[in-house]
Amino acid sequence: MYLDYEVKIPDSRHGITRKTIRGITYIYYAYDREYSADKHYTVPKNTTIVKCLDASAETMYPNTNFLKYFPEAVLPETREIADRSACLRIGAFIVIRKVIAEYHLDEIIGRLIGKEAGLFLDLAAYSIVTENNAGQYYPDYAYNHPLFTQGMKLYSDSKVSSFINSITRDQCIAFQNEWNNRHDHREKIYITYDSTNKNCQVGDLECVEIGHPKDDDGKPVLNYSIAYDHNNSEPLYYEEYPGSIVDVSQLQQMLEKAKGYGYRQVGFILDRGYFSKENIHFMDKNGYEFIIMMKGMKSLVRDLVLSVKGSFEEKREFSLRDYKVNGLTVEHQLYPSDEKKRYFHIFYNEWKQTSERENVEEKIDRMALYLREHQGMKLNLSKEFGRYFDLIFYHEGQDDEKFMYGRERYEVIDEEISLCGYFVIITSEKLSSSDALDLYKSRDASEELFREDKTFLGDRTMRCQTNEALHAKIFIEFVALIIRNRMHFLLKEQMLKTHHKENYMTVPAAIHELEKIEIVRHIDREYSMDYAVTATQKSILKAFDLAEPNVRKQAAGINEDLKSYNMKEVLNNVLSGSERS
């Protein structure tokens, strides 16, 4: 990220070199040297610190690496009062501030971060409101929003960058410790756990490696996992780990973290990506209960479904009306050496059966068409074709091999069709099929949060130059996710109360409406609301126990804060002028 201020280019004694690429001159800094076995001498390890438009220029636009290696450089920290908009959007800010106060996040962050805690909370609010976490755009957000910084101080992007780089891993860890210490550890809870990948456009970062990203665009990745309380989908803790480590291998470390945070009576709700014999054994050993969805039909699950097929699908006693499915529970071992009984909850959904059958039929139709169109050709077919078709070749295995025709394997296809509409949840403790489904469905909320994490917090790609910045951005994002989740939860609760599913009661839609609540600066330099709160805005505010009089009161408070700060700035300028004269 390049900043919007120019600084003097360090002289060549500091290991400075220049390179012009497509008309833009980049300045490189040699931050270290290493011995090259091929060249038999040491070579510099360079990183870009600035760019300039003129190869002979003496000033340049620095990036965050410059701040890291030249911390003594003096950069503008604040922006002028005149840089603040005459129209401030206050609605979303008021809601976010209320959630922050409810969770005492301002107190926790204040103790950990110190005097710049306000900037931390502003960056979290910025990522929620704008659905972006790129630091260079924060000043645009600060321009037309109230702020948590002391005196609603406007900071430059250089200050934002240096602040992000100043946040330590110790502070990230300390926050998670205190956050989890505030939760009740006596009651049994189920923790939903999921992970994702962050594609990274980065420098030399420790945790970023080529791995197995879910959205593969060729960039190195960082793995990122979050544990949620299933009762309210509240994020509990998170972990970053190298992109080369697969989810199933990392699970045990995440489970151990739960114990470290003081959770004793714990169950985990997992998807099939975490299923392994080793992980099951580990959870048994530590006394953790588990609920795992088995998607697809592995041999064990397939045989169990076929053994009960036709015994419960059309009987009312097995009907789970809330989910429009029928469910039956069967006791069975997970694997031959398994010493414990597990509970296989087998479900059937008629509508699911129809759609899945159509998907199977369409797949077979596409494969059959492909085979017909390529008769008489040399083909290299996948194993899937061999599963569904008897494949006949001319001179098979020889140089002149050609595909002749494929004959559908009806018995295989018919069995797959017969299993459409079924799904299975496995639990370690004895639960009814209804309770098992209720618990697993609570996971939907965390999966939704994960989708929203990528979509609305603007972090499909992490753009960082330093390890410190990477850890800090994930820390800020986690706090933003806590706030955003609470907003999601309260909006959902309000819809349940009113029995109305309005399209504006989602977080992004609600923020869009709340951003229309503004205060306007008049000729007397005072800010005030120009018009009343709309009916839609009132409905949204009600979810957060806020009403129009409260909004007007807070609008007046924001104006007083700004007026007080502006007066101090004017006084300081006068005093500074007097000293100079």
C-alpha positions in Angstrom: 0.0 0.0 0.0 1.4 3.3 -1.1 0.6 6.4 1.1 -0.6 9.7 -0.2 2.3 11.8 1.2 5.7 12.5 -0.2 8.9 12.0 1.8 12.6 12.5 1.1 14.4 9.5 -0.5 17.1 8.1 1.8 20.6 8.5 0.3 22.5 5.6 -1.2 24.5 5.0 2.0 21.3 3.3 3.4 21.4 0.6 0.7 19.1 2.4 -1.7 18.8 1.4 -5.3 16.4 2.5 -8.1 14.6 0.6 -10.8 12.2 2.0 -13.4 9.4 -0.3 -14.6 6.9 1.0 -17.2 7.7 4.6 -16.5 7.5 4.4 -12.7 10.6 4.4 -10.6 10.7 2.1 -7.6 13.1 2.6 -4.8 14.5 -0.6 -3.2 16.0 -1.0 0.3 18.6 -3.7 1.1 17.4 -4.8 4.5 19.7 -7.8 4.8 22.4 -9.7 2.9 22.9 -13.5 2.5 25.6 -15.7 1.1 25.0 -17.1 -2.4 26.6 -20.5 -2.9 26.3 -20.1 -6.7 28.0 -16.7 -6.8 30.4 -17.2 -3.9 29.6 -13.9 -2.3 26.9 -12.2 -0.4 23.9 -10.7 -2.2 21.4 -8.1 -0.9 17.8 -9.0 0.1 15.8 -6.1 -1.3 12.2 -4.9 -0.7 10.4 -1.9 -2.3 9.9 1.0 0.0 8.7 3.8 -2.3 7.8 4.8 -5.8 8.2 8.1 -7.7 7.1 9.3 -11.1 10.5 10.9 -12.0 13.7 8.8 -12.0 15.7 11.8 -10.8 13.2 12.9 -8.1 14.4 13.5 -4.5 11.0 12.8 -2.9 8.7 9.8 -3.2 5.5 8.1 -2.1 6.3 5.6 0.6 4.7 2.3 1.4 4.3 0.4 4.7 7.8 -1.2 4.3 9.3 2.3 4.4 7.5 2.8 7.8 9.0 -0.5 9.0 12.6 0.2 8.0 12.7 3.9 8.5 10.5 4.5 11.6 12.3 7.7 12.4 10.9 9.4 9.3 8.5 12.2 10.0 5.1 11.7 8.2 1.9 13.7 8.6 -0.2 12.0 11.3 -3.4 13.9 11.2 -5.5 15.7 8.6 -6.9 19.2 8.8 -10.4 19.8 10.3 -11.4 21.2 6.9 -10.9 17.7 5.5 -14.1 16.6 7.4 -17.3 16.5 5.4 -20.1 18.9 6.0 -22.5 15.9 5.9 -21.7 13.0 8.4 -23.4 9.6 8.2 -24.2 8.6 11.8 -26.8 5.8 11.7 -24.5 2.8 11.4 -22.0 4.4 13.7 -24.6 4.7 16.5 -25.6 1.0 16.1 -22.0 -0.2 16.1 -21.2 2.0 19.1 -24.1 0.4 21.0 -22.9 -3.1 20.3 -19.3 -2.2 21.3 -20.6 -0.8 24.6 -22.8 -3.9 25.2 -19.8 -6.2 24.8 -17.4 -3.8 26.6 -15.1 -4.0 23.6 -14.1 -0.4 24.1 -12.9 -1.2 27.6 -11.0 -4.4 26.5 -9.4 -2.8 23.5 -8.6 0.3 25.5 -6.7 -1.7 28.1 -4.8 -3.7 25.4 -4.1 -1.0 22.7 -4.0 2.2 24.9 -4.6 5.7 23.6 -5.1 4.6 20.0 -7.9 2.1 20.9 -10.3 4.5 19.1 -8.4 4.1 15.8 -8.6 0.3 16.2 -12.4 0.5 16.7 -12.7 2.9 13.7 -10.9 0.4 11.5 -13.3 -2.4 12.7 -16.3 -0.1 12.0 -14.9 0.8 8.6 -14.6 -2.8 7.5 -18.2 -3.5 8.6 -19.7 -0.3 6.9 -17.7 -0.3 3.7 -17.2 -4.0 3.3 -13.6 -3.4 2.8 -10.4 -3.7 4.9 -7.9 -2.0 2.6 -6.1 0.6 4.8 -5.6 3.2 2.1 -9.3 3.8 1.8 -9.9 4.4 5.5 -9.4 8.2 5.2 -12.3 8.4 2.8 -14.5 6.6 5.4 -13.2 8.9 8.2 -14.0 12.0 6.0 -17.8 11.5 6.3 -18.4 9.5 9.5 -18.2 10.1 13.2 -15.2 8.4 14.8 -14.1 6.6 18.0 -10.7 8.4 18.0 -10.3 10.9 20.8 -11.8 14.1 19.6 -12.8 12.3 16.4 -9.3 13.0 15.2 -8.8 12.4 11.5 -5.7 10.3 10.8 -3.7 10.1 7.6 -3.2 6.8 5.8 0.5 6.9 6.9 -0.7 7.0 10.5 -3.1 4.1 9.9 -0.3 2.0 8.3 2.1 2.7 11.2 -0.6 1.9 13.7 -1.5 -1.5 12.1 2.2 -2.4 12.1 2.5 -1.5 15.8 -0.1 -4.1 16.9 1.6 -7.1 18.4 0.8 -10.8 18.5 0.7 -10.5 22.3 -2.2 -8.1 22.0 -4.0 -10.4 19.7 -3.6 -13.3 22.1 -4.5 -11.2 25.1 -7.8 -10.1 23.5 -8.8 -13.7 22.9 -7.9 -14.7 26.4 -10.0 -11.9 28.0 -12.9 -12.3 25.5 -13.2 -16.1 26.3 -12.7 -15.5 30.0 -15.9 -13.5 30.0 -18.0 -16.5 28.8 -19.7 -19.0 31.2 -17.5 -22.1 31.3 -19.8 -24.0 33.6 -22.5 -24.8 31.2 -22.1 -27.3 28.4 -21.8 -25.7 25.0 -21.5 -26.9 21.5 -18.8 -25.1 19.4 -19.1 -24.9 15.7 -15.8 -24.7 13.9 -15.0 -23.9 10.3 -12.0 -22.6 8.3 -11.3 -20.8 5.1 -8.3 -19.6 3.1 -7.1 -16.1 2.5 -5.4 -15.5 -0.8 -2.4 -13.2 -0.1 -0.8 -10.5 -2.1 2.2 -10.1 0.2 5.8 -9.7 0.9 7.8 -12.3 2.8 5.3 -13.6 5.3 5.8 -16.5 7.7 2.4 -18.2 7.5 1.7 -17.7 3.8 2.4 -20.8 1.7 1.2 -22.4 -1.5 -1.6 -24.7 -0.3 -5.0 -25.9 -1.3 -7.2 -22.8 -1.4 -11.0 -23.0 -1.8 -10.8 -20.1 -4.3 -7.6 -20.9 -6.2 -6.2 -17.9 -8.1 -2.6 -19.1 -8.0 -1.6 -16.9 -5.0 -0.1 -18.2 -1.8 -2.6 -18.7 1.0 -3.1 -18.3 4.7 -5.5 -20.7 6.5 -7.8 -19.0 9.0 -10.2 -20.8 11.3 -12.9 -19.6 13.7 -14.8 -21.3 16.6 -18.3 -20.1 17.3 -20.7 -20.7 20.2 -23.7 -22.5 18.6 -26.2 -20.8 20.9 -25.8 -17.4 19.4 -23.1 -17.9 16.6 -20.8 -15.7 18.7 -17.2 -15.9 17.5 -15.0 -17.3 20.4 -11.5 -17.6 19.1 -9.5 -17.9 15.9 -6.3 -19.2 14.5 -4.0 -18.5 11.6 -1.9 -21.3 10.2 0.2 -22.0 7.1 -1.6 -22.5 3.8 0.0 -26.0 3.3 -1.7 -27.5 6.4 -5.0 -29.2 5.6 -8.1 -28.6 7.9 -8.3 -32.2 9.1 -4.7 -32.0 10.5 -5.3 -28.7 12.3 -8.5 -29.7 14.1 -6.8 -31.2 17.2 -4.9 -28.0 17.8 -8.1 -26.0 17.7 -9.8 -28.5 20.0 -7.0 -28.1 22.5 -7.5 -24.3 22.4 -11.0 -24.8 23.7 -9.6 -26.5 26.8 -7.0 -23.8 27.1 -9.7 -21.1 27.3 -11.4 -23.0 30.1 -14.2 -24.7 28.2 -14.7 -28.2 29.8 -18.1 -29.4 28.9 -17.8 -29.1 25.2 -19.2 -30.6 22.1 -18.1 -29.8 18.5 -20.3 -29.5 15.4 -18.2 -30.4 12.4 -18.6 -31.1 8.7 -17.1 -34.0 6.8 -13.8 -32.2 6.1 -12.7 -32.9 9.7 -13.7 -36.5 9.7 -10.8 -38.9 10.4 -10.2 -41.9 12.6 -7.5 -40.0 14.5 -9.7 -37.0 15.1 -12.5 -39.2 16.4 -10.1 -40.9 18.7 -8.7 -37.6 20.0 -12.2 -36.3 20.8 -13.1 -39.5 22.6 -9.8 -39.4 24.6 -10.5 -35.8 25.8 -14.2 -36.4 26.5 -15.5 -34.1 23.7 -18.8 -34.9 22.2 -19.2 -34.4 18.5 -21.8 -34.0 15.7 -20.6 -34.6 12.2 -22.5 -34.3 8.9 -21.7 -37.1 6.5 -22.3 -35.7 3.1 -22.2 -38.2 0.2 -22.7 -41.9 0.6 -19.6 -43.7 1.9 -20.0 -47.5 2.0 -20.9 -47.7 5.7 -23.5 -44.9 5.5 -24.8 -46.3 2.2 -25.3 -49.8 3.7 -27.1 -48.3 6.8 -29.5 -46.2 4.6 -30.3 -49.2 2.4 -31.0 -51.3 5.5 -33.7 -49.0 6.8 -35.0 -47.7 3.5 -38.7 -47.8 3.3 -39.3 -48.1 7.1 -39.7 -44.5 8.1 -40.0 -42.1 5.1 -43.8 -42.0 4.9 -44.7 -42.5 8.6 -45.8 -39.5 10.7 -44.1 -40.7 13.9 -40.8 -40.0 12.2 -41.8 -36.7 10.8 -39.9 -33.6 11.8 -42.3 -30.9 10.7 -40.0 -27.9 11.4 -37.5 -29.1 8.8 -40.0 -31.0 6.5 -38.0 -34.2 6.8 -38.4 -37.7 8.3 -35.7 -39.0 10.6 -34.7 -42.3 12.1 -31.8 -43.1 14.6 -29.7 -46.2 14.3 -26.9 -47.3 16.7 -23.7 -48.5 14.9 -19.9 -48.4 15.1 -18.0 -45.9 13.0 -15.3 -48.4 12.1 -14.5 -52.1 12.9 -12.2 -51.3 15.8 -14.5 -48.6 17.3 -15.1 -49.4 20.9 -18.1 -47.1 21.3 -21.6 -47.0 19.9 -22.3 -44.1 17.7 -25.7 -42.7 16.7 -26.5 -42.5 13.0 -29.4 -40.1 12.4 -30.8 -40.9 8.9 -33.0 -38.3 7.3 -35.1 -38.2 4.2 -36.4 -35.1 2.4 -38.8 -35.6 -0.5 -38.0 -32.3 -2.2 -34.3 -33.0 -1.8 -34.9 -36.4 -3.4 -36.5 -34.8 -6.5 -33.7 -32.2 -7.1 -30.9 -34.7 -6.4 -32.4 -37.3 -8.7 -32.7 -34.7 -11.5 -29.0 -33.8 -10.9 -28.0 -37.4 -11.3 -30.1 -37.9 -14.4 -28.7 -34.7 -16.0 -25.1 -35.8 -15.2 -25.6 -39.2 -16.8 -27.2 -37.5 -19.8 -24.3 -35.2 -20.3 -21.8 -38.0 -20.0 -23.7 -40.2 -22.4 -23.9 -37.3 -25.0 -20.1 -36.8 -24.7 -19.5 -40.5 -25.3 -21.7 -40.5 -28.4 -20.0 -37.4 -29.8 -16.6 -39.0 -29.4 -17.2 -42.4 -30.8 -14.3 -43.6 -33.0 -11.8 -41.2 -31.3 -8.9 -41.7 -29.1 -10.1 -40.8 -25.6 -8.6 -40.4 -22.1 -11.7 -40.7 -19.9 -11.9 -40.1 -16.1 -12.7 -42.8 -13.6 -16.2 -41.4 -13.2 -17.1 -42.6 -16.7 -16.0 -46.1 -15.8 -18.2 -45.9 -12.7 -21.4 -45.3 -14.7 -20.6 -46.9 -18.1 -19.1 -50.1 -19.5 -16.6 -48.6 -21.9 -15.8 -50.5 -25.1 -12.6 -49.7 -27.0 -11.2 -50.8 -30.3 -7.7 -52.3 -29.8 -7.7 -51.3 -26.1 -4.2 -50.5 -24.8 -2.6 -50.4 -28.2 -1.3 -47.4 -30.1 -4.3 -47.3 -32.4 -6.8 -47.5 -29.5 -10.2 -45.9 -30.3 -13.3 -45.5 -28.2 -16.3 -47.4 -29.7 -19.3 -46.9 -27.4 -20.4 -46.8 -23.7 -23.2 -48.9 -22.2 -24.9 -47.5 -19.0 -24.4 -49.5 -15.9 -28.1 -49.4 -14.7 -27.5 -51.2 -11.4 -25.0 -48.5 -10.3 -27.1 -45.6 -11.5 -30.3 -47.1 -10.0 -28.6 -47.5 -6.6 -27.4 -43.9 -6.6 -30.9 -42.7 -7.6 -32.4 -44.8 -4.8 -30.2 -42.9 -2.2 -31.2 -39.4 -3.4 -32.9 -37.4 -0.7 -31.1 -39.0 2.2 -28.5 -37.4 4.5 -26.8 -38.6 7.7 -25.6 -36.9 10.9 -23.5 -38.9 13.3 -23.3 -38.1 17.0 -21.2 -39.4 19.8 -23.9 -39.0 22.5 -27.4 -40.4 22.4 -29.7 -37.8 20.9 -33.1 -37.9 19.1 -33.0 -37.3 15.4 -34.8 -34.0 16.0 -32.2 -32.8 18.6 -29.3 -33.9 16.3 -30.7 -31.9 13.4 -31.5 -28.9 15.6 -27.9 -28.8 16.8 -26.4 -29.3 13.3 -28.7 -26.6 11.8 -27.3 -24.1 14.3 -24.1 -24.5 12.3 -25.8 -22.9 9.4 -25.4 -19.6 11.2 -21.6 -20.0 11.4 -21.4 -21.0 7.8 -23.4 -17.9 6.9 -21.0 -15.8 9.0 -18.1 -17.4 7.1 -19.6 -16.4 3.8 -20.3 -12.9 5.1 -16.7 -12.8 6.4 -15.4 -13.2 2.9 -18.1 -11.1 1.2 -18.8 -8.2 3.5 -15.6 -7.7 5.5 -13.6 -7.4 2.3 -11.0 -10.0 3.0 -11.0 -12.4 0.1 -7.4 -11.2 -0.3 -5.1 -10.1 2.4 -2.8 -7.3 1.2 0.0 -7.0 3.7 3.7 -6.3 3.6 4.7 -7.4 7.1 3.9 -10.3 9.5 2.8 -7.7 12.0 0.3 -6.2 9.6 -1.1 -9.6 8.7 -1.7 -10.6 12.3 -3.1 -7.1 13.1 -5.6 -7.1 10.2 -6.9 -10.5 11.1 -7.2 -9.3 14.8 -9.2 -6.2 13.7 -11.3 -8.4 11.4 -12.1 -10.8 14.2 -13.4 -7.9 16.4 -15.4 -6.6 13.4 -16.9 -10.1 13.0 -17.9 -10.1 16.7 -19.7 -6.8 16.2 -21.2 -7.7 12.9 -22.5 -11.1 14.2 -24.3 -9.3 17.1 -26.0 -7.1 14.5 -26.9 -10.2 12.5 -28.3 -11.9 15.6 -30.4 -8.9 16.8 -31.9 -8.3 13.3 -32.8 -11.9 13.0 -34.4 -11.8 16.5 -36.5 -8.8 15.5 -37.8 -10.5 12.4 -38.9 -13.5 14.6 -40.7 -11.1 17.0 -42.6 -9.4 14.3 -43.1 -12.5 12.1 -42.1 -10.3 9.1 -39.1 -11.3 6.9 -38.2 -7.9 5.5 -35.4 -7.7 2.9 -33.9 -4.7 4.7 -33.3 -6.7 7.9 -30.0 -8.2 6.8 -26.7 -6.6 7.9 -25.7 -5.1 4.5 -29.2 -3.9 3.8 -29.6 -2.5 7.3 -26.3 -0.6 7.1 -27.3 0.8 3.7 -30.5 2.3 5.2 -28.7 3.5 8.4 -26.1 5.3 6.4 -28.9 7.6 5.1 -29.3 9.0 8.7 -27.1 12.1 8.5 -26.1 15.3 10.3 -25.4 18.4 8.3 -23.0 21.3 9.1 -24.7 24.7 8.8 -23.2 28.2 8.4 -22.8 28.4 12.2 -20.5 25.3 12.0 -23.0 23.3 14.0 -24.1 19.8 12.9 -27.8 18.7 13.2 -30.2 16.3 11.6 -32.0 17.8 8.6 -35.0 15.3 8.5 -36.8 12.7 10.5 -36.0 9.0 10.7 -37.9 7.0 8.1 -40.2 4.1 9.0 -37.7 1.5 7.6 -34.9 3.0 9.6 -37.2 2.9 12.8 -37.8 -0.8 12.2 -34.0 -1.4 11.9 -33.2 0.7 15.0 -35.8 -1.2 17.0 -33.8 -4.3 16.7 -31.0 -2.6 18.6 -33.4 -1.1 21.2 -32.9 2.4 19.7 -35.6 5.0 18.8 -35.6 8.3 17.0 -35.4 10.5 20.2 -32.3 8.5 21.1 -30.7 9.0 17.7 -31.4 12.8 17.9 -29.8 12.9 21.3 -26.7 11.1 20.1 -26.6 13.3 17.0 -26.5 16.3 19.3 -23.7 14.6 21.4 -21.6 14.1 18.2 -22.0 17.7 17.4 -20.9 18.8 20.8 -17.8 16.5 20.6 -16.8 17.9 17.3 -17.4 21.5 18.4 -15.3 21.0 21.5 -12.5 19.4 19.5 -12.6 22.2 16.9 -12.4 24.9 19.5 -9.3 23.2 21.0 -7.7 23.0 17.5 -8.4 26.7 16.9 -6.9 27.6 20.3 -3.8 25.5 19.7 -3.3 27.2 16.3 -3.6 30.6 17.9 -1.2 29.7 20.6 1.3 28.2 18.0 1.0 31.4 16.0 1.7 33.6 19.0 4.8 31.5 19.9 6.2 31.9 16.4 5.7 35.7 16.4 
